[in-house]
Amino acid sequence: MKRSRFTEEQIIGVLKEHELGFKTEDLCRKHGISLATFYNWKSKYGGMDVSEAKRLKTLEAENSRLKKLLADAMLDNSALKDLLQKKW
């Protein structure tokens, strides 16, 4: 996964500037981002505070770790079932 050039604090700062009344095109030009990036940020982080964004990041990391553990457990379970189904 590609690392973002911007932290959650910076992203929320850009969105707060937009809420203050700055034009979207001007903000994108100022910060060097595309309009699509801005609207993706707005859909993901719109209305959040910095603490909420950090909490979201930790929850996403924990969720991906748990998904990986579940996939490993299911793979082990499948391998054991295949092994037990063979006749000795």
Distance bins in CASP14 RR format, pairs under 12 A and 6 or more apart:
PFRMAT RR
TARGET T0000
AUTHOR 0000-0000-0000
RMODE 2
METHOD distances of the structure
MODEL  1
1 60 0 0 0 0 0 1 0 0 0 0 0
1 61 0 0 0 0 0 1 0 0 0 0 0
1 64 0 0 0 0 1 0 0 0 0 0 0
4 10 0 0 0 0 1 0 0 0 0 0 0
4 11 1 0 0 1 0 0 0 0 0 0 0
4 33 0 0 0 0 0 1 0 0 0 0 0
4 37 0 0 0 0 1 0 0 0 0 0 0
4 40 0 0 0 0 0 1 0 0 0 0 0
4 41 0 0 0 0 1 0 0 0 0 0 0
4 44 0 0 0 0 0 1 0 0 0 0 0
4 45 0 0 0 0 0 1 0 0 0 0 0
4 53 0 0 0 0 0 1 0 0 0 0 0
4 57 0 0 0 0 0 1 0 0 0 0 0
5 11 0 0 0 0 0 1 0 0 0 0 0
5 14 0 0 0 0 0 1 0 0 0 0 0
5 31 0 0 0 0 1 0 0 0 0 0 0
5 32 0 0 0 0 1 0 0 0 0 0 0
5 33 0 0 0 0 1 0 0 0 0 0 0
5 37 0 0 0 0 0 1 0 0 0 0 0
6 12 0 0 0 0 1 0 0 0 0 0 0
6 13 0 0 0 0 1 0 0 0 0 0 0
6 14 1 0 0 1 0 0 0 0 0 0 0
6 15 0 0 0 0 0 1 0 0 0 0 0
6 31 1 0 0 1 0 0 0 0 0 0 0
6 32 0 0 0 0 1 0 0 0 0 0 0
6 33 1 0 0 1 0 0 0 0 0 0 0
6 37 0 0 0 0 1 0 0 0 0 0 0
6 38 0 0 0 0 0 1 0 0 0 0 0
6 40 0 0 0 0 0 1 0 0 0 0 0
6 41 0 0 0 0 1 0 0 0 0 0 0
6 45 0 0 0 0 0 1 0 0 0 0 0
6 53 0 0 0 0 0 1 0 0 0 0 0
7 13 0 0 0 0 1 0 0 0 0 0 0
7 14 0 0 0 0 0 1 0 0 0 0 0
7 41 0 0 0 0 0 1 0 0 0 0 0
7 45 0 0 0 0 0 1 0 0 0 0 0
7 50 0 0 0 0 1 0 0 0 0 0 0
7 53 0 0 0 0 1 0 0 0 0 0 0
7 54 0 0 0 0 1 0 0 0 0 0 0
7 57 0 0 0 0 1 0 0 0 0 0 0
8 14 0 0 0 0 0 1 0 0 0 0 0
8 15 0 0 0 0 0 1 0 0 0 0 0
8 41 0 0 0 0 1 0 0 0 0 0 0
8 44 0 0 0 0 1 0 0 0 0 0 0
8 45 1 0 0 1 0 0 0 0 0 0 0
8 46 0 0 0 0 0 1 0 0 0 0 0
8 48 0 0 0 0 1 0 0 0 0 0 0
8 49 0 0 0 0 1 0 0 0 0 0 0
8 50 1 0 0 1 0 0 0 0 0 0 0
8 51 0 0 0 0 1 0 0 0 0 0 0
8 52 0 0 0 0 1 0 0 0 0 0 0
8 53 1 1 0 0 0 0 0 0 0 0 0
8 54 1 0 0 1 0 0 0 0 0 0 0
8 55 0 0 0 0 0 1 0 0 0 0 0
8 56 0 0 0 0 1 0 0 0 0 0 0
8 57 1 0 0 1 0 0 0 0 0 0 0
8 58 0 0 0 0 0 1 0 0 0 0 0
8 60 0 0 0 0 0 1 0 0 0 0 0
9 15 0 0 0 0 0 1 0 0 0 0 0
9 16 0 0 0 0 0 1 0 0 0 0 0
9 45 0 0 0 0 0 1 0 0 0 0 0
9 48 0 0 0 0 0 1 0 0 0 0 0
9 49 0 0 0 0 0 1 0 0 0 0 0
9 50 1 0 1 0 0 0 0 0 0 0 0
9 51 0 0 0 0 0 1 0 0 0 0 0
9 52 0 0 0 0 0 1 0 0 0 0 0
9 53 1 0 0 1 0 0 0 0 0 0 0
9 54 0 0 0 0 1 0 0 0 0 0 0
9 57 0 0 0 0 0 1 0 0 0 0 0
10 16 0 0 0 0 0 1 0 0 0 0 0
10 17 0 0 0 0 0 1 0 0 0 0 0
10 31 0 0 0 0 1 0 0 0 0 0 0
10 32 0 0 0 0 0 1 0 0 0 0 0
10 33 0 0 0 0 0 1 0 0 0 0 0
10 41 0 0 0 0 1 0 0 0 0 0 0
10 45 0 0 0 0 0 1 0 0 0 0 0
10 50 0 0 0 0 1 0 0 0 0 0 0
10 53 0 0 0 0 0 1 0 0 0 0 0
11 17 0 0 0 0 0 1 0 0 0 0 0
11 18 0 0 0 0 0 1 0 0 0 0 0
11 27 0 0 0 0 0 1 0 0 0 0 0
11 31 0 0 0 0 1 0 0 0 0 0 0
11 33 0 0 0 0 1 0 0 0 0 0 0
11 37 0 0 0 0 1 0 0 0 0 0 0
11 38 0 0 0 0 1 0 0 0 0 0 0
11 40 0 0 0 0 1 0 0 0 0 0 0
11 41 1 0 1 0 0 0 0 0 0 0 0
11 42 0 0 0 0 1 0 0 0 0 0 0
11 43 0 0 0 0 0 1 0 0 0 0 0
11 44 0 0 0 0 1 0 0 0 0 0 0
11 45 1 0 1 0 0 0 0 0 0 0 0
11 46 0 0 0 0 1 0 0 0 0 0 0
11 47 0 0 0 0 0 1 0 0 0 0 0
11 48 0 0 0 0 1 0 0 0 0 0 0
11 49 0 0 0 0 0 1 0 0 0 0 0
11 50 0 0 0 0 1 0 0 0 0 0 0
11 53 1 0 0 1 0 0 0 0 0 0 0
11 54 0 0 0 0 0 1 0 0 0 0 0
11 56 0 0 0 0 0 1 0 0 0 0 0
11 57 0 0 0 0 0 1 0 0 0 0 0
12 18 0 0 0 0 0 1 0 0 0 0 0
12 19 0 0 0 0 0 1 0 0 0 0 0
12 41 0 0 0 0 1 0 0 0 0 0 0
12 42 0 0 0 0 0 1 0 0 0 0 0
12 44 0 0 0 0 0 1 0 0 0 0 0
12 45 1 0 1 0 0 0 0 0 0 0 0
12 46 1 0 0 1 0 0 0 0 0 0 0
12 47 0 0 0 0 1 0 0 0 0 0 0
12 48 1 0 0 1 0 0 0 0 0 0 0
12 49 1 0 0 1 0 0 0 0 0 0 0
12 50 1 0 1 0 0 0 0 0 0 0 0
12 51 0 0 0 0 0 1 0 0 0 0 0
12 52 0 0 0 0 1 0 0 0 0 0 0
12 53 1 0 1 0 0 0 0 0 0 0 0
12 54 0 0 0 0 0 1 0 0 0 0 0
12 56 0 0 0 0 0 1 0 0 0 0 0
12 57 0 0 0 0 0 1 0 0 0 0 0
13 19 0 0 0 0 1 0 0 0 0 0 0
13 20 0 0 0 0 1 0 0 0 0 0 0
13 22 0 0 0 0 0 1 0 0 0 0 0
13 27 0 0 0 0 1 0 0 0 0 0 0
13 30 0 0 0 0 0 1 0 0 0 0 0
13 31 0 0 0 0 1 0 0 0 0 0 0
13 38 0 0 0 0 0 1 0 0 0 0 0
13 41 0 0 0 0 1 0 0 0 0 0 0
13 42 0 0 0 0 0 1 0 0 0 0 0
13 45 0 0 0 0 1 0 0 0 0 0 0
13 46 0 0 0 0 0 1 0 0 0 0 0
13 47 0 0 0 0 0 1 0 0 0 0 0
13 48 0 0 0 0 0 1 0 0 0 0 0
13 49 0 0 0 0 0 1 0 0 0 0 0
13 50 0 0 0 0 1 0 0 0 0 0 0
13 53 0 0 0 0 0 1 0 0 0 0 0
14 20 0 0 0 0 0 1 0 0 0 0 0
14 22 0 0 0 0 1 0 0 0 0 0 0
14 24 0 0 0 0 0 1 0 0 0 0 0
14 26 0 0 0 0 0 1 0 0 0 0 0
14 27 1 0 1 0 0 0 0 0 0 0 0
14 28 0 0 0 0 1 0 0 0 0 0 0
14 29 0 0 0 0 0 1 0 0 0 0 0
14 30 0 0 0 0 1 0 0 0 0 0 0
14 31 1 0 1 0 0 0 0 0 0 0 0
14 32 0 0 0 0 1 0 0 0 0 0 0
14 33 1 0 0 1 0 0 0 0 0 0 0
14 37 0 0 0 0 1 0 0 0 0 0 0
14 38 1 0 0 1 0 0 0 0 0 0 0
14 39 0 0 0 0 0 1 0 0 0 0 0
14 40 0 0 0 0 0 1 0 0 0 0 0
14 41 1 0 0 1 0 0 0 0 0 0 0
14 42 0 0 0 0 1 0 0 0 0 0 0
14 45 0 0 0 0 1 0 0 0 0 0 0
14 46 0 0 0 0 0 1 0 0 0 0 0
15 21 0 0 0 0 0 1 0 0 0 0 0
15 22 0 0 0 0 0 1 0 0 0 0 0
15 24 0 0 0 0 0 1 0 0 0 0 0
15 27 0 0 0 0 1 0 0 0 0 0 0
15 28 0 0 0 0 0 1 0 0 0 0 0
15 31 0 0 0 0 0 1 0 0 0 0 0
15 33 0 0 0 0 0 1 0 0 0 0 0
15 37 0 0 0 0 0 1 0 0 0 0 0
15 38 0 0 0 0 1 0 0 0 0 0 0
15 39 0 0 0 0 0 1 0 0 0 0 0
15 40 0 0 0 0 0 1 0 0 0 0 0
15 41 1 0 0 1 0 0 0 0 0 0 0
15 42 1 0 0 1 0 0 0 0 0 0 0
15 43 0 0 0 0 0 1 0 0 0 0 0
15 44 0 0 0 0 1 0 0 0 0 0 0
15 45 1 0 0 1 0 0 0 0 0 0 0
15 46 1 0 1 0 0 0 0 0 0 0 0
15 47 1 0 0 1 0 0 0 0 0 0 0
15 48 0 0 0 0 1 0 0 0 0 0 0
15 49 0 0 0 0 0 1 0 0 0 0 0
15 50 0 0 0 0 0 1 0 0 0 0 0
15 53 0 0 0 0 0 1 0 0 0 0 0
16 22 0 0 0 0 1 0 0 0 0 0 0
16 27 0 0 0 0 0 1 0 0 0 0 0
16 41 0 0 0 0 0 1 0 0 0 0 0
16 42 0 0 0 0 0 1 0 0 0 0 0
16 45 0 0 0 0 0 1 0 0 0 0 0
16 46 0 0 0 0 1 0 0 0 0 0 0
16 47 0 0 0 0 1 0 0 0 0 0 0
16 48 0 0 0 0 0 1 0 0 0 0 0
16 49 0 0 0 0 1 0 0 0 0 0 0
16 50 0 0 0 0 1 0 0 0 0 0 0
16 53 0 0 0 0 0 1 0 0 0 0 0
17 23 0 0 0 0 0 1 0 0 0 0 0
17 24 0 0 0 0 0 1 0 0 0 0 0
17 26 0 0 0 0 1 0 0 0 0 0 0
17 27 1 0 1 0 0 0 0 0 0 0 0
17 28 0 0 0 0 0 1 0 0 0 0 0
17 30 0 0 0 0 1 0 0 0 0 0 0
17 31 0 0 0 0 1 0 0 0 0 0 0
17 38 0 0 0 0 0 1 0 0 0 0 0
17 41 0 0 0 0 0 1 0 0 0 0 0
17 42 0 0 0 0 0 1 0 0 0 0 0
18 24 1 0 0 1 0 0 0 0 0 0 0
18 25 0 0 0 0 0 1 0 0 0 0 0
18 26 0 0 0 0 1 0 0 0 0 0 0
18 27 1 0 1 0 0 0 0 0 0 0 0
18 28 0 0 0 0 1 0 0 0 0 0 0
18 30 0 0 0 0 0 1 0 0 0 0 0
18 31 0 0 0 0 0 1 0 0 0 0 0
18 33 0 0 0 0 0 1 0 0 0 0 0
18 35 0 0 0 0 0 1 0 0 0 0 0
18 38 1 0 0 1 0 0 0 0 0 0 0
18 39 0 0 0 0 0 1 0 0 0 0 0
18 41 0 0 0 0 1 0 0 0 0 0 0
18 42 1 0 0 1 0 0 0 0 0 0 0
18 45 0 0 0 0 0 1 0 0 0 0 0
18 46 0 0 0 0 1 0 0 0 0 0 0
18 47 0 0 0 0 0 1 0 0 0 0 0
19 27 0 0 0 0 0 1 0 0 0 0 0
19 42 0 0 0 0 1 0 0 0 0 0 0
19 45 0 0 0 0 0 1 0 0 0 0 0
19 46 0 0 0 0 1 0 0 0 0 0 0
19 47 0 0 0 0 1 0 0 0 0 0 0
19 48 0 0 0 0 0 1 0 0 0 0 0
20 26 0 0 0 0 0 1 0 0 0 0 0
20 27 0 0 0 0 0 1 0 0 0 0 0
21 27 0 0 0 0 1 0 0 0 0 0 0
22 28 0 0 0 0 0 1 0 0 0 0 0
22 29 0 0 0 0 0 1 0 0 0 0 0
22 30 0 0 0 0 1 0 0 0 0 0 0
22 31 0 0 0 0 0 1 0 0 0 0 0
22 38 0 0 0 0 0 1 0 0 0 0 0
23 29 0 0 0 0 1 0 0 0 0 0 0
23 30 0 0 0 0 0 1 0 0 0 0 0
23 35 0 0 0 0 0 1 0 0 0 0 0
23 38 0 0 0 0 0 1 0 0 0 0 0
24 30 0 0 0 0 0 1 0 0 0 0 0
24 31 0 0 0 0 0 1 0 0 0 0 0
24 33 0 0 0 0 0 1 0 0 0 0 0
24 34 0 0 0 0 0 1 0 0 0 0 0
24 35 1 0 0 1 0 0 0 0 0 0 0
24 36 0 0 0 0 0 1 0 0 0 0 0
24 37 0 0 0 0 0 1 0 0 0 0 0
24 38 1 0 0 1 0 0 0 0 0 0 0
24 39 0 0 0 0 1 0 0 0 0 0 0
24 41 0 0 0 0 0 1 0 0 0 0 0
24 42 0 0 0 0 1 0 0 0 0 0 0
25 31 0 0 0 0 0 1 0 0 0 0 0
25 32 0 0 0 0 0 1 0 0 0 0 0
25 33 0 0 0 0 0 1 0 0 0 0 0
25 34 0 0 0 0 0 1 0 0 0 0 0
25 35 1 0 0 1 0 0 0 0 0 0 0
25 38 0 0 0 0 1 0 0 0 0 0 0
26 32 0 0 0 0 0 1 0 0 0 0 0
26 33 0 0 0 0 0 1 0 0 0 0 0
26 35 0 0 0 0 0 1 0 0 0 0 0
26 38 0 0 0 0 0 1 0 0 0 0 0
27 33 0 0 0 0 1 0 0 0 0 0 0
27 34 0 0 0 0 0 1 0 0 0 0 0
27 35 0 0 0 0 1 0 0 0 0 0 0
27 37 0 0 0 0 0 1 0 0 0 0 0
27 38 1 0 0 1 0 0 0 0 0 0 0
27 39 0 0 0 0 0 1 0 0 0 0 0
27 41 0 0 0 0 0 1 0 0 0 0 0
27 42 0 0 0 0 0 1 0 0 0 0 0
28 34 1 0 0 1 0 0 0 0 0 0 0
28 35 1 0 1 0 0 0 0 0 0 0 0
28 36 0 0 0 0 1 0 0 0 0 0 0
28 37 1 0 0 1 0 0 0 0 0 0 0
28 38 1 0 1 0 0 0 0 0 0 0 0
28 39 0 0 0 0 1 0 0 0 0 0 0
28 40 0 0 0 0 0 1 0 0 0 0 0
28 41 0 0 0 0 0 1 0 0 0 0 0
28 42 0 0 0 0 0 1 0 0 0 0 0
29 35 0 0 0 0 0 1 0 0 0 0 0
29 38 0 0 0 0 0 1 0 0 0 0 0
30 38 0 0 0 0 0 1 0 0 0 0 0
31 37 0 0 0 0 1 0 0 0 0 0 0
31 38 0 0 0 0 1 0 0 0 0 0 0
31 41 0 0 0 0 0 1 0 0 0 0 0
32 38 0 0 0 0 1 0 0 0 0 0 0
33 39 0 0 0 0 0 1 0 0 0 0 0
33 40 0 0 0 0 1 0 0 0 0 0 0
33 41 0 0 0 0 1 0 0 0 0 0 0
33 42 0 0 0 0 0 1 0 0 0 0 0
34 40 0 0 0 0 1 0 0 0 0 0 0
34 41 0 0 0 0 0 1 0 0 0 0 0
35 41 0 0 0 0 0 1 0 0 0 0 0
35 42 0 0 0 0 0 1 0 0 0 0 0
36 42 0 0 0 0 0 1 0 0 0 0 0
36 43 0 0 0 0 0 1 0 0 0 0 0
37 43 0 0 0 0 0 1 0 0 0 0 0
37 44 0 0 0 0 0 1 0 0 0 0 0
37 45 0 0 0 0 0 1 0 0 0 0 0
38 44 0 0 0 0 0 1 0 0 0 0 0
38 45 0 0 0 0 0 1 0 0 0 0 0
38 46 0 0 0 0 0 1 0 0 0 0 0
39 45 0 0 0 0 0 1 0 0 0 0 0
39 46 0 0 0 0 0 1 0 0 0 0 0
40 46 0 0 0 0 0 1 0 0 0 0 0
41 47 0 0 0 0 0 1 0 0 0 0 0
41 48 0 0 0 0 0 1 0 0 0 0 0
41 53 0 0 0 0 0 1 0 0 0 0 0
42 48 0 0 0 0 0 1 0 0 0 0 0
44 52 0 0 0 0 0 1 0 0 0 0 0
44 53 0 0 0 0 1 0 0 0 0 0 0
44 56 0 0 0 0 1 0 0 0 0 0 0
44 57 0 0 0 0 0 1 0 0 0 0 0
44 60 0 0 0 0 0 1 0 0 0 0 0
45 52 0 0 0 0 1 0 0 0 0 0 0
45 53 1 0 1 0 0 0 0 0 0 0 0
45 54 0 0 0 0 0 1 0 0 0 0 0
45 56 0 0 0 0 1 0 0 0 0 0 0
45 57 0 0 0 0 0 1 0 0 0 0 0
46 52 0 0 0 0 1 0 0 0 0 0 0
46 53 0 0 0 0 1 0 0 0 0 0 0
46 56 0 0 0 0 0 1 0 0 0 0 0
47 53 0 0 0 0 1 0 0 0 0 0 0
47 56 0 0 0 0 0 1 0 0 0 0 0
48 54 0 0 0 0 1 0 0 0 0 0 0
48 55 0 0 0 0 1 0 0 0 0 0 0
48 56 1 0 0 1 0 0 0 0 0 0 0
48 57 0 0 0 0 0 1 0 0 0 0 0
49 55 0 0 0 0 1 0 0 0 0 0 0
49 56 0 0 0 0 0 1 0 0 0 0 0
50 56 0 0 0 0 0 1 0 0 0 0 0
50 57 0 0 0 0 0 1 0 0 0 0 0
51 57 0 0 0 0 0 1 0 0 0 0 0
51 58 0 0 0 0 0 1 0 0 0 0 0
52 58 0 0 0 0 0 1 0 0 0 0 0
52 59 0 0 0 0 0 1 0 0 0 0 0
53 59 0 0 0 0 0 1 0 0 0 0 0
53 60 0 0 0 0 0 1 0 0 0 0 0
54 60 0 0 0 0 0 1 0 0 0 0 0
54 61 0 0 0 0 0 1 0 0 0 0 0
55 61 0 0 0 0 0 1 0 0 0 0 0
55 62 0 0 0 0 0 1 0 0 0 0 0
56 62 0 0 0 0 0 1 0 0 0 0 0
56 63 0 0 0 0 0 1 0 0 0 0 0
57 63 0 0 0 0 0 1 0 0 0 0 0
57 64 0 0 0 0 0 1 0 0 0 0 0
58 64 0 0 0 0 0 1 0 0 0 0 0
58 65 0 0 0 0 0 1 0 0 0 0 0
59 65 0 0 0 0 0 1 0 0 0 0 0
59 66 0 0 0 0 0 1 0 0 0 0 0
60 66 0 0 0 0 0 1 0 0 0 0 0
60 67 0 0 0 0 0 1 0 0 0 0 0
61 67 0 0 0 0 0 1 0 0 0 0 0
61 68 0 0 0 0 0 1 0 0 0 0 0
62 68 0 0 0 0 0 1 0 0 0 0 0
62 69 0 0 0 0 0 1 0 0 0 0 0
63 69 0 0 0 0 0 1 0 0 0 0 0
63 70 0 0 0 0 0 1 0 0 0 0 0
64 70 0 0 0 0 0 1 0 0 0 0 0
64 71 0 0 0 0 0 1 0 0 0 0 0
65 71 0 0 0 0 0 1 0 0 0 0 0
65 72 0 0 0 0 0 1 0 0 0 0 0
66 72 0 0 0 0 0 1 0 0 0 0 0
66 73 0 0 0 0 0 1 0 0 0 0 0
67 73 0 0 0 0 0 1 0 0 0 0 0
67 74 0 0 0 0 0 1 0 0 0 0 0
68 74 0 0 0 0 0 1 0 0 0 0 0
68 75 0 0 0 0 0 1 0 0 0 0 0
69 75 0 0 0 0 0 1 0 0 0 0 0
69 76 0 0 0 0 0 1 0 0 0 0 0
70 76 0 0 0 0 0 1 0 0 0 0 0
70 77 0 0 0 0 0 1 0 0 0 0 0
71 77 0 0 0 0 0 1 0 0 0 0 0
71 78 0 0 0 0 0 1 0 0 0 0 0
72 78 0 0 0 0 0 1 0 0 0 0 0
72 79 0 0 0 0 0 1 0 0 0 0 0
73 79 0 0 0 0 0 1 0 0 0 0 0
73 80 0 0 0 0 0 1 0 0 0 0 0
74 80 0 0 0 0 0 1 0 0 0 0 0
74 81 0 0 0 0 0 1 0 0 0 0 0
75 81 0 0 0 0 0 1 0 0 0 0 0
75 82 0 0 0 0 0 1 0 0 0 0 0
76 82 0 0 0 0 0 1 0 0 0 0 0
76 83 0 0 0 0 0 1 0 0 0 0 0
77 83 0 0 0 0 0 1 0 0 0 0 0
77 84 0 0 0 0 0 1 0 0 0 0 0
78 84 0 0 0 0 0 1 0 0 0 0 0
78 85 0 0 0 0 0 1 0 0 0 0 0
79 85 0 0 0 0 0 1 0 0 0 0 0
79 86 0 0 0 0 0 1 0 0 0 0 0
80 86 0 0 0 0 0 1 0 0 0 0 0
END
